[in-house]
Amino acid sequence: AQKITQTQPGMFVQEKEAVTLDCTYDTSDQSYGLFWYKQPSSGEMIFLIYQGSYDEQNATEGRYSLNFQKARKSANLVISASQLGDSAMYFCAMRGSNDYKLSFGAGTTVTVRA
Amino acid sequence: EPEVTQTPSHQVTQMGQEVILRCVPISNHLYFYWYRQILGQKVEFLVSFYNNEISEKSEIFDDQFSVERPDGSNFTLKIRSTKLEDSAMYFCASSPSGAAGYTFGSGTRLTVV
C-alpha cells in the first residue's frame, strides 16, 4: 500500500516569491510514479507535474519543479515566481507499480499575497 | 486539448434516492477511475475499470455503488439509496495506460439532503 504525507495544511507566500510544498511517501515498490495536482476553489483537479521513480533528473514544467529525493522518499513541489492565480489546494499523489490508482495526500492550501 | 467531461456539475438528491453520475473519458484512453472528495478532505479512490470490468475497488465501494460503460463513450457511477454521507465531489479520471497520464474531469458535486 502507498502512503502520502503532506504536513503543511496551509501556507502563505508573497507574490513573485518561490514556495516549496512538502511531500513524503512510503512504499515498498521499486517502481512508482509521483504526481502533483492543483485544485483551485472552483474544484477541478489540474495536473501539474510527474516524476517517475527511475527518472534521474528532477521533473520541471514551467514554473513548477519537483525536488525528488529518492533516498529520503520525498517529492517536494517548488513553485517559482508565485502568482495570485497560484492560490489553491495542492495535492501530492502516488501510483505504485502493481496498481494503477492514485493515492493522495491530505493537501496543502497555498495563499498568494499581493 | 482532450478533456474528461462530467455531468452534471452539481446534483442535489433526496436521501434514499438513486443517482447516476456520468463521465465521458478521453476517447483513446483505456483505464477509467472514480474518486471521491468529501468537502475539505483528501481525494479517495473508489474504483478502477479496464477492459469492461472492475480492476480494483476500495473498501468505500460497497454494494451501494456500481459502475458501467454502457456504450463506447460513457462511463457511469451509480449510487443506490444515497445517504447523507455520500455528499461529496465525485471525480472521474481516465488514462491511456495504467502508468501515467491521468486526466481528471471537473467533478460532480453531489449533495444529499
Chai-1 contact restraints between the chains, C-beta under 6 A:
chainA,res_idxA,chainB,res_idxB,connection_type,confidence,min_distance_angstrom,max_distance_angstrom,comment,restraint_id
A,G33,B,A100,contact,1.0,0.0,6.0,A-B,restraint_1
A,G43,B,M89,contact,1.0,0.0,6.0,A-B,restraint_2
A,G43,B,G107,contact,1.0,0.0,6.0,A-B,restraint_3
A,E44,B,S106,contact,1.0,0.0,6.0,A-B,restraint_4
A,M45,B,F104,contact,1.0,0.0,6.0,A-B,restraint_5
A,Y50,B,A100,contact,1.0,0.0,6.0,A-B,restraint_6
A,Y100,B,Y31,contact,1.0,0.0,6.0,A-B,restraint_7
A,Y100,B,S48,contact,1.0,0.0,6.0,A-B,restraint_8
A,Y100,B,G98,contact,1.0,0.0,6.0,A-B,restraint_9
A,K101,B,F45,contact,1.0,0.0,6.0,A-B,restraint_10
A,K101,B,S48,contact,1.0,0.0,6.0,A-B,restraint_11
A,F104,B,K42,contact,1.0,0.0,6.0,A-B,restraint_12
A,F104,B,V43,contact,1.0,0.0,6.0,A-B,restraint_13
A,A106,B,K42,contact,1.0,0.0,6.0,A-B,restraint_14
